[in-house]
Amino acid sequence: MTRPHSTPPLKVQLRLEEAWLTICDFSALTPGRGVAALLPDGRQAAVFRDRAGRTYAIDNRDPFSGAAVLSRGLTGSHQGRPFVASPLLKQRFDLGSGRCLDDETVTVTTYEVRTYEAGTTQAQRAHPLT
């Protein structure tokens, strides 16, 4: 009898300055829902997976209310761009750029995200505001 080949789970990592921080298993992310991750400096990131399997990470703090709630927001898309709407005041934030779609003077921090499996890496960049 042979043992079935097991594949190590994909990990989701955020780039913090010059290092990668492992957040969770990719399978722990439900498409269309977010999770909050505590960062080493005490801030929080909101990490999302869309239905196509792309991952995004933004600051979890809602700049309008000050509450760390963006990970609990509703996701959607506007003109082909993924966003999360704050569960409190409903402002929408572009998951790629961090730009508020309802007030262009406001942005949240975005993080570079990658999925990692032993021996291989698939990088996905957050798109900076241009």
Buried (B, 14 or more C-beta within 10 A) or exposed (E): EEEEEEEEBBBBBBBBEEEBBEBBEBEEBEEBBBBBBEBEEEBBBBBBBBEEEBBBBBBBBBBBEEBBBBBBBBBEEEEEBBBBBBBBEEBBBBBBBBBBBBEEEBBBBBBBBBBBEEEEEEEBEBBEEE
